[in-house]
Amino acid sequence: MQFRRERSRPRRVLDAARAAPARGLDVARAAPARGRELRKAAGQLDIPWARSWPAGVVRESFLRLVLDPVMDYYAARRATGRERLDGLRGPVILVANHASHLDTPVILSALPRRLRKRTVVAAAADYFYRNRVVASLVSLIFNTVPVDRRPGGGTAKNGGHLDSLLDQGWNLLLYPEGTRRAREGVSGQLRRGAAVLAANHHLTIVPIRVTGTAEAMPPGRFWPRRRRDRPMSRRHRIEVSFGEPITANGDADAVMESVRNFFQNGSPSPYRSPYRKRSTAGTRN
């Protein structure tokens, strides 16, 4: 006798979202309903306790005591453009190119603490939230929130969990490409969700360009690697560049085009590293 394995709750929620559009509806009528179902499904996978004060203490300690030393072993990191964040008060929407699972810890480490401790990271529900244990760990360590990567999965202002978090004052880190790109500097199609959210909530967008992470930890790897082509230093060079804040308006395409231009041709900025020597006057935030 064969027993059918029962699907986990996260898997059932995702499967239900995929089947959301009602049969017989035309595309124009089905799309809004499907978007609402996708946002509802992602919200049900959320792990709110990861945003509690005790979880924040654990997360900050893990970043400082574990992740930072590990990343320092594999990469020489630097950050530019941090002065562009000095006058910002949250919430803001951070949008970054995406080439590696290293992007998130590298970006979080580069943020001033006052912004980092109030930043949630949009994570693919179909990748990180299929297993409850994995979802809990990722949520605790990186303060992630689930989003559906398909069109309509989290951008319209209709009471979705991303809207609620922004209304509560959380900053949001989004990867508008939707997935990792093996080639840095070559942006994939940028989705308009960040611009739509920013316009709906009257928020500022901060573009972030990350380079070097794809070589240190390319797609398909679950742990960084050191360089083998340099005898003196085997650490990769990783740089996080913060762009000028962008005021969102009604033209989402124009906003995302400005983001794309920064990803590909961002202007240089003075070097201010938040890494390692965090107690210096220029980096204590």
Secondary structure, DSSP 8 states (H G I E B T S, - for coil): --------HHHHHHHHHHT-S-TT--HHHHHHHHHHHHHHHHHHT--GGGGSHHHHHHHHHHIIIIIHHHHHHHEEEEEE-GGGGTT--S--EEEE--S-TTHHHHHHHHS-HHHHTTEEEEEEHHHHSSSHHHHHHHHHHH-EEEE--STTSS-S-SS-HHHHHHHTT-EEEE-TTSS--SSTT------SHHHHHHHHHT-EEEEEEEESHHHHS-TT-SS----SS-SS---EEEEEEE---EE--S-HHHHHHHHHHHHHH-----B---SS-TTSTTT--
